Amino acid sequence: MYKVAGMFGRRAFNIDSLVVGVTQDPTVSRMTIVIDGDDNNVEQVTKQLHKLIDVIKIGDISKTAISRQFAFVKIRSTAAMRNEIVLLANIIDAKVIDISPETITLEVTGDEEKLANIKMLFEKYTIIEMVQTGTVSIEKGANSIKV
């Protein structure tokens, strides 16, 4: 992973999101890299990645992917607000994972737009903390980047 991240830094490519995780093969990790750029930028990144020894396979799935991000959102909550926050969480498909006398913590999965909307929706209650992952993607249908 550090070789890939270093390559991006040396070549001045801007990474919007970098997520690394194990695959069905425990000896292989999969990196989902999101960059903002045109087809030429994607081609240059692909060429540079192919030069790295540890890279097994590269695929551009930007047009055929299902993509999601994951977030925890900790919201300030009084007893009087709690029912309203839980109702909103249920409507947006968020899962309540912790309740304390002063806070409610939600688990949320969705695309970048959904997470931005959730942030706006709960700002009026005061978001104490929000952490989110980068984008994870997989191709739709039978296509696969499997190695």
N, C-alpha and C positions, 0 to 999 in steps of 0.2 A: 504494500500500500504506500509506504513512504517513497518508493521509487516513482510511482505514478504521480503522487502529489508533488514531488520534487520536479518532475518533468514539466508539469503544468506551470510551476513557479518560474523555472528557467526560461520557458518559452513565452512567458507573459500571457498565458491563456487564463481567462477568468472562469473559475468553477462556481456555478450557482449552487450546486448540491453534490455531495459525495457521500455515498452510503456503502458500507462494506459489510457483508454477512456471509455466513457459511452456506453451502449448498447441500443438496442431497448427498454429495460426495464430501466427506469431512476433510479431505486433503485439498479441496478447492474452495476458494472464496470468490464471491461475485461482487463486483463493484458496479454500482449504478452511478454514472456521472452525468450531471446535467450542466451543459454549457449554453450560454447565450451567444448565438452567432449564426452566420449564414452557412450554406452548404460548403463553401470554401474552408471556413473555420473547422467544421466537422471533419472534412477530408484531411486537413493538416493535423488535427488531434489524432485521428485514426492512424495516419502514417507514423507519427511519433510514438504512439502506443505499440505499434507493431515492432518497433526497434527494441523494446524492452524484453529481456529474456524470459521473465516470469509470466508474461501475458500469454494466455493460451488461445483465446478467441475474442474477437471484437464484433459487436453488432450495433447498428443504428436502428433502434426500434421506436424512434420518436413518432412515427406515423401509425404504428400498429400496436401501441402499448396501452395497458391499463396501468395507471400511475396513482399512487397515494402517498400521503404524508401522515404522520402520527404525532399527537400532541397531548400533553398534560396541561390542564388549565386550573390553577388554584384561584378561587374567587372568594372575596370577603363576603361573609353571610351572617346575618342575625337570624334568630329564630323566626322573626316575622317575614323575612325574605326567602327562607329556605324552600317553602313549597313552590313559589314562583320560579326559582332557579331550577329546581328539579323538574318542573313541568316543561320549561324551556329546553332543558337538557334532553328530555324524552322526545320532544318534537324534532330536534335536530339530530337525533340518533347518537347522542353522547351518553357515555356510561358513567354514572356516579361511582367513584372508586374509593372516596374517603369523605367522611363528614366529621367535623369537629365543632365545638361550640361557636367558633369564629369563622370557619371556612368550609367550603365544599370544593373537592377536587374532581375534575372531569377527565375522562379519557376520550379522545376524539380521533377519528380517522377520516380522511377525505383529501380532496385535491387542494391546491394552494388557495384557490378562491373560497372554498368552504371554510378553511381555517381562518382566513382573513375576515370572513363574515361573522364567524363565531367570536372572534376577538372584538369586533365592533358591537355585537349583540350583548356581550357580557361586560363591556367597559363601564356601563352605568352602575354596576354593582362593585366595581373596583377589582380588577385583576391584580392579584398579589404577585403571581408568578406564572409564566407560561414558557414551557420548553417544547421544542418540536424537532422531529427528525428531518432529514432531507427526503428527497423523493425516492421511492422504491418502485420499480416497474417490472412488468412481465408482459410478454407478447400475448395478444389475444389468440384464441383458437389453438390449433395443433402446432403452430410454429414454435420453435424453441431455440435458445442459444446454448442449449446443453452441450457440454464438452464430452 
